[in-house]
């Protein structure tokens, strides 16, 4: 199985650094998924874009988290369920 490093805003490829810095500024930390996706900056950008797009829907922030929690539970991602529980 391939191992992908978890990047910080300082160690990530140049194109991923602003996204990781933004996550750290907004949440106080860099989520592991973001840190891992930073290996492929285009992938991290796409993921961040989807998250931002959800913020522009008619769903309230609480409803957005319910949706994220539901998807996380369906995919049996305990890490994601924990993270979105905190954000909720």
C-alpha positions in Angstrom: 0.0 0.0 0.0 1.3 3.4 -0.9 2.2 5.8 1.9 1.4 9.5 1.4 3.0 12.0 3.7 1.0 14.4 5.8 2.1 17.9 4.8 2.1 21.1 6.8 1.8 24.6 5.2 5.6 24.7 5.2 6.3 21.2 3.7 3.5 21.0 1.1 4.1 21.6 -2.6 3.9 25.3 -3.3 0.4 25.2 -4.9 -1.1 23.5 -1.8 0.4 25.8 0.8 -2.2 28.6 0.7 -5.0 26.0 1.1 -3.4 24.4 4.0 -2.6 27.7 5.6 -6.3 28.7 5.1 -7.5 25.5 6.8 -5.1 26.1 9.7 -6.2 29.7 10.1 -9.9 28.8 9.9 -9.9 25.7 12.1 -6.8 26.1 14.2 -5.2 22.9 12.7 -4.7 21.2 9.4 -7.0 18.2 9.1 -5.2 14.9 8.2 -7.2 14.6 5.0 -6.1 18.0 3.8 -2.5 17.3 4.9 -2.5 14.1 2.8 -4.3 15.5 -0.2 -1.7 18.3 -0.3 0.7 15.7 -2.0 -1.5 16.4 -5.1 -2.4 20.1 -5.0 -5.0 19.8 -7.7 -6.8 17.1 -5.6 -6.6 19.3 -2.5 -7.9 22.3 -4.4 -10.9 20.2 -5.8 -11.7 18.9 -2.3 -11.5 22.4 -0.8 -13.7 23.7 -3.6 -16.4 21.1 -2.9 -16.4 22.0 0.8 -16.7 25.7 -0.1 -19.5 25.0 -2.6 -21.5 23.3 0.2 -21.1 26.6 2.1 -22.9 28.4 -0.7 -26.0 26.2 -0.6 -29.3 27.1 1.0 -28.4 24.7 3.9 -27.6 26.3 7.2 -24.2 25.5 8.7 -25.8 22.9 11.0 -27.6 21.3 8.1 -24.4 21.1 6.1 -22.7 19.3 9.0 -25.7 16.8 9.2 -25.1 16.1 5.5 -21.4 15.7 6.0 -22.0 13.5 9.0 -24.4 11.3 7.1 -21.9 10.8 4.2 -19.1 10.1 6.7 -21.3 7.5 8.5 -22.3 5.8 5.2 -18.6 5.6 4.3 -17.8 4.3 7.8 -15.1 7.0 8.2 -14.8 7.3 12.0 -12.2 10.1 11.6 -14.6 12.1 9.4 -17.6 11.4 11.8 -15.5 12.7 14.7 -14.3 15.8 12.8 -17.7 16.8 11.6 -19.2 16.1 15.0 -16.8 18.7 16.4 -17.7 21.2 13.6 -21.4 20.6 14.2 
